[in-house]
Amino acid sequence: MARLEQAGEVVAPGRPVAFWGAAGFYLAAIILLTGWPTPAAQLVGAIGIAIAFWIAVRMYGLMGAALLVGACLLITFTIENIGVATGIPFGRYHFNVDRSLPYIGAIPIIVGPLYFGIGYYAWIVAGILLDDADLRLDARFNTVALPIAAAFITVQWDVVVDPAASTLQGAWQWHQGGGYFGVPLSNFIGWYATVWLVFQSYALMIHRRPALFRPVSRQGLERLRLLAVLIYLAMGLSQILPYLADAEIAVLDQSGATWRSRDLRETAVIVMAFSMLPSGIFALLKTIRTRCRGSW
């Protein structure tokens, strides 16, 4: 797949201003609202999933984007249901989401789209760090390297948010607890295996059938990829406000271990600052360096 260039792109003078104005509003909403499980946070998250799909359509075409979503939903719902039933690969856990809401087996229906939304932003960050590997999957090295890197960058997000979502907020619970604020190591191993399988299967599809993955339009694609990096960064920065604002409470995991919410929130910020933040900043700097010519 040839590298996409912006040379010769014609952009209306006011369009970048409107684009980045709307983007700035949305990024602020991520940072300020998504640190807690509220209806506003759910709306912001749904918009993020829609933006991820929009970028995927622009990058790989409607058919290519649909194949990615389909592969993600099939693999993640299958493995998550196996995980709830057997404890493999994540460990023993269950969801506490209202049973009146839609489920796929034992898994709330939002789980699959969430994997896609988070994963696709990580895919773009990893692609930029690997010299636009997400646009060069005709190369065998990229077909192997990109899924490995993208899976790590996706799991960085889960390492940051899982203790708050499970131990503190109780969206799901680990039956035997775990050493990381009630979350076991097996969870992160399972997450890595799951998202790597999604990414690897998709990379192989693109490598073998590149004609199915043609971009709808090259115009503005680099601007959208930059937006994806900023969204990934904003998801990490959303941990700061809960750390500053939440009251100190003691919480119990399922094993009976007691954790301090203040320690949990502080650890989330520390881990974010030395995982998600550098990954996003390095991708941002690389994008600015290589795409500074022309208008976004």
C-alpha positions in Angstrom: 0.0 0.0 0.0 1.6 3.3 -1.1 2.3 6.0 1.4 -0.3 8.7 1.4 1.0 12.2 0.7 -0.6 15.6 1.2 1.3 17.3 -1.6 -1.2 19.1 -3.9 -4.0 18.9 -1.4 -6.4 21.9 -1.7 -8.0 23.0 1.6 -10.6 25.7 2.0 -9.1 28.5 4.1 -11.7 28.3 6.9 -11.9 24.5 7.1 -8.9 23.8 9.3 -10.1 26.5 11.8 -13.5 24.9 12.1 -12.1 21.4 12.3 -9.7 22.2 15.1 -12.3 24.3 16.9 -14.6 21.3 17.0 -11.7 19.0 17.8 -10.6 21.2 20.7 -14.1 21.2 22.2 -14.3 17.4 22.0 -10.8 16.9 23.4 -11.7 19.1 26.4 -14.8 17.0 26.9 -12.7 13.8 27.0 -10.3 15.3 29.6 -13.0 16.8 31.8 -15.8 14.3 31.6 -14.6 10.7 31.1 -12.8 10.1 34.3 -16.1 9.0 35.9 -18.9 6.6 34.7 -21.6 9.2 33.9 -24.1 9.5 31.0 -22.0 12.4 29.7 -18.9 10.2 29.7 -20.8 7.5 27.9 -21.9 10.0 25.2 -18.3 11.3 24.8 -17.1 7.7 24.5 -19.8 6.9 21.8 -18.7 9.9 19.8 -15.1 8.7 20.1 -16.0 5.3 18.7 -17.8 7.0 15.8 -14.8 9.2 15.1 -12.6 6.1 15.1 -14.8 4.4 12.5 -14.9 7.6 10.4 -11.1 7.7 10.3 -10.9 4.0 9.5 -13.2 4.6 6.5 -11.1 7.4 5.3 -7.9 5.3 5.7 -9.0 1.9 4.5 -12.4 2.5 2.7 -15.8 1.5 3.9 -15.2 -2.2 3.2 -11.8 -2.1 5.0 -13.3 -0.3 8.1 -16.2 -2.8 8.2 -13.8 -5.7 8.1 -11.9 -4.3 11.0 -15.0 -3.7 13.1 -16.3 -7.2 12.2 -13.0 -8.9 13.2 -12.8 -6.9 16.4 -16.3 -7.7 17.5 -16.1 -11.4 16.6 -12.7 -11.9 18.3 -13.4 -9.8 21.4 -16.9 -11.1 22.2 -15.7 -14.7 21.7 -12.7 -14.4 23.9 -14.5 -12.3 26.6 -17.3 -14.9 26.8 -14.7 -17.7 27.1 -13.0 -15.6 29.8 -16.2 -15.2 31.9 -17.0 -18.9 31.5 -13.5 -20.4 32.2 -11.3 -17.7 33.6 -9.0 -18.0 30.6 -7.2 -15.8 29.6 -8.2 -12.9 31.8 -8.8 -14.6 35.2 -12.1 -15.1 37.0 -14.4 -12.1 36.7 -17.9 -11.0 36.0 -19.6 -7.8 34.8 -22.0 -5.8 37.0 -23.6 -3.8 34.1 -27.4 -3.6 34.4 -28.9 -6.9 32.9 -31.7 -4.9 31.3 -29.1 -3.6 28.8 -28.2 -5.6 25.7 -25.6 -8.4 26.2 -23.8 -10.7 23.8 -23.7 -13.9 25.9 -22.3 -12.8 29.3 -20.7 -9.6 27.9 -22.4 -6.1 27.7 -22.8 -5.0 24.1 -20.6 -1.9 24.6 -17.5 -4.0 25.3 -16.8 -4.9 21.6 -17.1 -1.3 20.3 -15.0 -0.1 23.2 -12.2 -2.5 22.1 -12.5 -1.1 18.6 -12.5 2.6 19.7 -9.5 2.4 22.0 -7.7 -0.1 19.8 -7.9 1.9 16.6 -6.5 5.1 18.2 -3.6 2.9 19.5 -3.2 1.4 16.0 -2.7 4.9 14.5 -0.3 5.9 17.3 1.8 2.7 16.7 1.6 3.2 13.0 3.1 6.7 13.2 5.8 5.6 15.6 6.7 2.9 13.1 7.1 5.3 10.2 3.5 5.1 9.0 3.4 1.3 9.2 -0.4 1.5 9.2 -0.2 2.9 5.7 2.5 0.5 4.5 1.2 -2.9 5.3 2.4 -4.2 2.0 5.8 -4.6 3.8 6.1 -7.9 5.7 7.9 -6.3 8.6 5.1 -3.8 9.2 2.5 -6.7 9.1 4.3 -8.2 12.1 5.6 -5.2 14.0 2.5 -3.0 13.9 0.2 -5.5 15.7 2.8 -6.1 18.4 3.3 -2.3 19.0 -0.4 -1.4 18.7 -1.4 -4.1 21.3 1.1 -2.7 23.8 -0.2 0.8 23.3 -3.8 -0.4 23.7 -3.0 -2.2 27.0 -1.3 0.9 28.3 -4.8 2.4 28.5 -6.2 -0.7 30.2 -3.4 -0.6 32.8 -4.4 3.0 33.6 -8.2 2.6 33.8 -8.9 -1.0 35.0 -8.4 -0.5 38.7 -10.8 2.5 38.8 -13.4 0.8 36.6 -13.3 -2.5 38.5 -12.2 -2.0 42.1 -13.4 1.5 42.6 -16.5 1.8 40.4 -17.4 -1.9 40.3 -18.3 -2.1 36.5 -16.7 -5.6 36.6 -15.1 -7.5 39.5 -12.3 -10.0 39.8 -13.3 -13.0 41.9 -9.9 -13.5 43.6 -8.8 -9.8 43.5 -5.3 -9.1 42.3 -2.1 -7.3 43.3 -2.7 -4.2 41.2 -5.6 -2.6 43.2 -7.6 -5.7 43.0 -6.8 -6.5 39.3 -4.7 -9.6 38.5 -1.8 -9.8 36.1 -3.7 -12.3 34.0 -6.1 -9.5 33.0 -3.4 -7.6 31.2 -1.9 -10.7 29.6 -5.4 -11.5 28.4 -6.0 -8.0 27.1 -2.7 -8.1 25.2 -3.4 -11.5 23.6 -6.9 -10.4 22.6 -6.0 -7.1 21.0 -2.9 -8.6 19.3 -5.1 -11.2 17.7 -7.4 -8.5 16.4 -4.6 -6.4 15.0 -2.6 -9.3 13.6 -5.7 -10.8 11.7 -6.5 -7.4 10.3 -2.9 -6.7 9.2 -2.8 -10.0 7.4 -6.1 -9.2 5.6 -4.6 -5.9 4.4 -1.3 -7.5 3.4 -3.0 -10.3 1.4 -5.9 -8.3 -0.2 -4.7 -4.7 -0.5 -7.3 -3.9 -3.1 -10.1 -4.2 -0.5 -8.5 -1.5 1.7 -8.3 1.6 -0.5 -8.8 5.0 1.1 -12.0 6.9 0.3 -10.1 10.2 0.1 -6.6 11.3 0.8 -7.7 14.9 1.5 -7.4 15.7 5.2 -6.3 12.2 6.2 -3.2 13.4 8.0 -5.3 15.8 9.9 -7.5 13.0 11.1 -4.5 10.9 12.1 -3.2 13.8 14.2 -6.7 14.0 15.8 -6.5 10.3 16.6 -3.2 10.9 18.5 -4.7 13.8 20.4 -7.7 11.7 21.4 -5.4 9.0 22.7 -3.5 11.6 24.7 -6.8 13.1 26.0 -8.0 9.7 27.2 -4.9 9.4 29.3 -5.1 13.0 30.6 -8.7 12.3 31.8 -7.2 10.6 34.8 -5.8 13.8 36.3 -9.1 15.5 37.3 -10.4 12.4 39.3 -7.1 12.3 41.1 -7.4 16.0 42.1 -11.1 16.0 42.9 -12.1 12.6 44.3 -12.6 12.2 48.1 -10.5 9.7 50.0 -12.3 6.4 50.6 -11.4 2.8 51.4 -12.5 0.1 48.9 -12.6 -3.7 49.1 -11.9 -6.0 46.3 -13.5 -9.4 46.0 -10.7 -11.1 48.0 -11.3 -8.8 50.9 -8.1 -6.7 50.4 -8.5 -3.0 51.3 -7.3 -0.3 48.9 -7.2 3.5 49.3 -8.9 5.3 46.5 -6.4 8.2 46.6 -3.5 5.7 46.1 -5.5 4.1 43.2 -6.1 7.5 41.5 -2.5 8.6 42.0 -1.1 5.4 40.6 -3.3 5.8 37.5 -1.8 9.2 36.9 1.8 7.9 37.4 1.3 5.0 35.1 -0.4 7.2 32.5 2.4 9.8 32.7 5.0 7.1 31.8 3.1 5.0 29.4 0.2 6.6 27.4 1.6 10.1 27.6 5.1 9.4 26.1 3.6 7.1 23.4 1.2 9.9 22.4 3.7 12.7 22.7 6.3 10.8 20.6 3.7 10.1 17.9 2.6 13.8 18.1 6.1 15.1 17.7 6.8 12.8 14.8 3.6 13.9 13.1 4.5 17.5 13.5 8.0 17.0 12.3 7.1 15.1 9.1 3.8 16.9 8.3 4.6 20.5 9.1 4.4 21.6 5.5 1.0 22.5 4.2 -2.2 23.3 6.1 -4.1 20.9 8.4 
